Amino acid sequence: MTAGADAVPARADGVVEEALSFDCAGQALLGIVARPAAGLADTGVVVVVGGPQYRAGAHRQFTLLARCLARAGYAVLRFDVRGMGDSAGAPRSFEALDADVQAASAALLQAVPGVRRVVLWGLCDGASAALLSLQPGPAGLARPPVAGLCLLNPWVRSATSLAQVQVKHYYRQRLMEPAFWRKLLSGGVAGKALKDLLDNLRQARAGRQADAEAAASAGATDLPFQQRMARAWSAFGGPVLLLLSERDATAQEFGEFCASDPGWQQALRQRPPERVTLAGADHTCSHPDAQRAAEIATTDWLARHFPTPPRVAAA
């Protein structure tokens, strides 16, 4: 991609898309920049892909999101982290993507003149990686200016949080079903479900205490990733959009974890996000209505906090 050049014609919807190659710790990363043909905002969006996915996302959700935001006036970079898709290097955990996120942010600022700051948008452990990338780094290291965060179903899973969600959102419903009790009384498979419920109750109770003790004894660099996420959230001064899918276990775990963890309770009190529940949505917003709801929530939030310049009508 040549900065400032319109070498690629705009799509019918007025969006220009170009490939972008950039360096991260000596490895070549590949991304796609979508931007409006005119009326560019000074804030760009970097999509942080989570899990073993590449830049298009499940059911092309990141492609669709990027084009939607570009139509609204924002330059958007969706990219492959090291070891995924068309990027070089070895695969790595979401806890080790700081350099990738920062390199992508810097690349977008350099590639699209007029963009001066970025918003990080992430799904699942991509949302977690976006938060973790805000942690303080080596002294003197220049970091691209991050102005906001859009986080969809952040990943905070632990054995404790999983047990809590299973007890509250699965087993509670099962205990209300007459069929469950009929199977239990007849010696059916419900007996195993009851045993699993008791095991999860014990795990949830014991895990909360163990997690609290581990957090209290750990140093700043040894904290579990969930606690480092909370610290990054507390220290971040920009606006945060929190999107939670109604029918997603990861979103439910995030809610349960925050409700029971003192560090997250404090973080949310200090920096309350704008919270949007996506009705009927699953983890990746696979239904078109859910995808559109996530796009609208993101676009509206961006327009309020990072408005685009007025568009001048053609003469």
C-alpha positions in Angstrom: 0.0 0.0 0.0 1.3 3.4 -0.9 0.4 6.0 1.7 -2.0 8.7 0.3 -2.4 7.0 -3.1 -5.7 6.0 -4.6 -4.2 3.2 -6.7 -7.2 1.0 -6.0 -10.6 2.2 -7.2 -13.3 2.6 -4.6 -16.0 -0.1 -4.3 -19.5 0.8 -5.2 -20.2 1.7 -1.6 -17.4 4.2 -1.6 -14.9 2.1 0.3 -11.3 1.7 -0.8 -9.5 -1.5 0.3 -5.8 -2.1 0.0 -3.3 -4.7 1.3 -0.8 -3.5 3.8 2.5 -5.3 4.8 4.4 -4.1 7.9 7.1 -5.3 10.2 6.7 -6.7 13.7 9.9 -7.7 15.5 11.5 -8.6 12.2 8.5 -10.6 10.9 6.3 -9.5 8.0 2.6 -9.0 8.9 -0.2 -8.7 6.4 -3.4 -6.7 6.8 -6.2 -5.1 4.8 -7.0 -1.4 5.2 -10.5 -0.3 4.4 -11.1 3.5 4.3 -13.6 5.9 2.9 -12.9 7.5 -0.5 -13.7 10.9 1.2 -14.5 12.4 4.6 -11.9 10.6 6.6 -12.0 10.8 10.4 -8.7 11.5 12.3 -9.3 8.3 14.3 -8.7 4.9 12.8 -9.7 1.4 14.0 -7.5 -1.6 14.4 -9.3 -4.9 14.6 -7.5 -7.4 16.9 -8.4 -10.9 15.8 -8.8 -13.5 18.5 -8.3 -17.2 18.6 -7.0 -19.3 15.7 -8.5 -17.0 13.0 -7.3 -14.8 10.3 -8.2 -11.3 9.3 -11.6 -12.0 7.7 -13.0 -13.5 11.0 -15.8 -16.1 11.4 -18.5 -15.7 8.6 -16.4 -12.7 7.4 -17.5 -10.7 10.4 -14.4 -8.5 10.5 -14.5 -7.9 6.8 -18.1 -6.7 7.1 -17.3 -4.6 10.2 -14.4 -2.9 8.5 -16.4 -2.0 5.4 -19.3 -0.7 7.6 -17.0 1.5 9.6 -15.2 2.7 6.4 -18.6 3.7 5.0 -19.1 5.8 8.1 -15.8 7.6 7.6 -13.2 5.6 9.5 -10.0 3.9 8.3 -9.9 0.3 9.6 -7.0 -2.2 9.6 -7.8 -5.9 10.1 -4.6 -7.9 10.1 -3.1 -11.4 10.8 -1.0 -11.6 13.9 2.3 -13.5 13.8 1.9 -17.1 12.9 -1.7 -16.7 11.5 -3.1 -16.3 8.1 -0.6 -14.7 5.7 1.7 -13.3 8.4 5.1 -14.7 9.2 6.4 -16.0 12.5 5.4 -18.6 15.0 1.9 -18.7 16.6 1.6 -17.2 20.0 -0.8 -16.8 22.9 -3.2 -13.8 23.1 -1.1 -12.8 26.2 1.9 -12.2 23.9 0.4 -10.0 21.2 1.5 -6.6 22.5 4.0 -6.1 19.8 1.6 -7.2 17.1 -1.1 -4.8 18.2 1.3 -1.9 18.6 2.9 -2.6 15.2 -0.5 -2.7 13.5 -1.5 0.6 15.1 1.7 2.3 14.0 1.3 0.9 10.5 -2.2 2.3 10.2 -1.1 5.8 11.3 1.7 5.7 8.8 -0.3 4.3 5.9 -3.3 6.6 6.1 -2.4 10.3 6.3 -4.8 12.2 8.5 -5.3 9.4 11.0 -3.6 10.5 14.2 -4.9 8.0 16.8 -6.5 4.6 16.9 -9.3 2.7 18.6 -8.7 -1.0 19.3 -11.6 -3.3 18.5 -11.4 -7.0 19.6 -13.5 -10.1 20.0 -12.9 -12.7 22.8 -9.2 -13.1 23.4 -8.6 -10.5 20.8 -10.4 -8.1 23.2 -8.2 -9.4 26.0 -5.1 -8.9 23.9 -6.2 -5.3 23.1 -6.4 -4.6 26.8 -3.1 -6.3 27.6 -1.4 -4.3 24.9 -2.0 -1.2 27.0 0.2 -2.4 29.8 3.3 -0.3 30.5 6.3 -1.4 28.5 10.0 -0.7 28.6 10.9 2.9 29.6 11.3 5.2 26.6 9.3 3.0 24.2 7.0 5.1 22.0 3.5 3.6 21.7 0.9 4.6 19.1 -1.8 6.7 20.7 -4.8 4.5 21.6 -7.9 6.7 22.1 -10.6 4.1 22.8 -11.5 0.5 23.1 -14.4 -1.6 21.7 -14.5 -5.0 23.3 -16.8 -7.8 22.3 -17.2 -10.7 24.7 -13.8 -10.4 26.4 -12.1 -13.6 27.4 -11.4 -14.0 31.2 -11.9 -17.8 31.5 -10.6 -19.7 34.5 -11.7 -23.0 36.0 -13.5 -21.0 38.6 -15.4 -18.7 36.2 -16.4 -21.6 34.0 -17.8 -23.5 37.0 -19.7 -20.4 38.1 -21.3 -20.0 34.7 -22.2 -23.6 34.4 -23.9 -23.6 37.8 -25.8 -20.4 37.2 -26.7 -20.6 33.5 -26.9 -24.4 32.8 -27.6 -26.4 35.9 -30.1 -24.0 37.3 -32.1 -24.4 34.2 -31.8 -28.1 34.2 -33.0 -28.3 37.8 -36.2 -26.6 36.7 -37.0 -29.2 34.0 -39.4 -32.0 35.0 -37.6 -34.3 32.6 -34.4 -34.0 34.6 -36.1 -35.2 37.8 -37.9 -38.0 35.9 -34.5 -39.3 34.7 -33.0 -38.9 38.1 -35.7 -40.9 39.8 -35.6 -43.6 37.2 -31.8 -44.0 37.5 -31.2 -42.3 34.1 -28.3 -40.1 33.1 -29.5 -37.2 35.2 -27.6 -38.7 38.1 -24.3 -37.8 36.4 -25.6 -34.3 35.8 -26.3 -34.0 39.5 -22.8 -35.2 40.3 -21.4 -32.7 37.8 -23.4 -29.9 39.5 -22.0 -30.7 42.9 -18.4 -30.8 41.4 -18.9 -27.4 39.8 -20.3 -26.0 43.1 -17.2 -27.2 44.9 -14.9 -25.9 42.1 -16.6 -22.5 42.2 -16.4 -22.1 46.0 -12.8 -23.3 46.3 -11.6 -21.5 43.2 -12.8 -18.1 44.3 -10.7 -18.4 47.5 -7.6 -19.8 45.6 -7.9 -17.0 42.9 -8.0 -14.3 45.6 -5.0 -15.8 47.4 -3.0 -16.0 44.2 -3.8 -12.4 43.2 -2.9 -11.1 46.7 0.5 -12.9 46.7 1.5 -12.2 43.0 3.8 -9.4 41.9 2.6 -7.0 39.2 4.3 -9.0 36.4 3.2 -12.4 37.8 -0.5 -11.6 38.0 -3.0 -13.8 36.2 -3.9 -12.3 32.8 -7.4 -11.4 34.1 -5.9 -9.2 36.8 -3.5 -7.5 34.3 -6.5 -6.8 32.1 -8.3 -5.2 35.0 -5.2 -3.0 35.8 -5.0 -1.9 32.2 -8.7 -1.1 32.2 -8.3 1.1 35.3 -5.3 2.9 33.9 -6.8 3.6 30.5 -8.2 7.1 30.2 -10.3 6.8 27.0 -13.9 5.7 26.4 -14.7 2.0 26.4 -17.5 0.3 24.5 -18.3 -3.1 26.0 -20.4 -5.4 23.8 -21.9 -8.6 25.3 -23.7 -11.2 23.4 -26.9 -12.4 25.1 -26.5 -16.0 24.2 -22.7 -16.5 24.8 -21.0 -18.3 27.6 -17.9 -16.2 27.3 -19.9 -13.0 27.8 -21.7 -14.7 30.8 -18.3 -15.6 32.2 -17.1 -12.1 31.9 -20.1 -10.8 33.8 -19.7 -13.4 36.6 -16.0 -12.8 36.9 -16.4 -9.1 37.2 -19.2 -9.5 39.8 -17.0 -11.6 42.0 -13.5 -10.2 41.5 -12.5 -7.1 43.6 -10.0 -6.0 41.0 -12.6 -5.9 38.3 -15.2 -4.4 40.5 -12.8 -1.5 41.2 -11.8 -1.2 37.5 -15.5 -0.9 36.4 -16.2 1.7 39.1 -13.3 3.8 38.1 -13.8 3.5 34.4 -17.4 2.6 33.7 -17.9 1.5 30.1 -20.8 2.0 27.8 -22.3 -1.4 27.9 -24.5 -2.8 25.1 -26.2 -6.2 25.3 -26.7 -7.7 21.8 -30.1 -9.4 22.0 -30.1 -13.0 20.8 -26.5 -12.8 19.6 -24.0 -15.7 19.9 -20.3 -15.5 20.5 -19.4 -14.3 17.0 -22.7 -12.6 16.1 -23.2 -15.1 13.4 -26.8 -14.1 12.6 -27.0 -11.1 10.2 -29.2 -9.2 12.6 -26.7 -9.7 15.4 -23.8 -8.7 13.1 -25.7 -5.6 12.1 -26.5 -4.7 15.8 -22.8 -4.9 16.7 -21.9 -2.7 13.7 -24.5 -0.1 14.6 -23.5 0.0 18.2 -19.8 0.4 17.2 -20.6 3.1 14.6 -22.9 5.1 16.9 -20.3 5.0 19.7 -17.5 6.1 17.4 -19.6 8.9 16.0 -20.2 10.3 19.5 -16.7 10.1 20.7 -14.7 10.5 17.5 -16.9 12.2 14.9 -16.0 12.4 11.3 -15.6 15.8 9.5 -18.7 17.2 7.8 -19.1 16.0 4.3 -19.4 18.6 1.7 -22.1 18.0 -0.9 -21.0 17.9 -4.5 -21.7 21.1 -6.5 
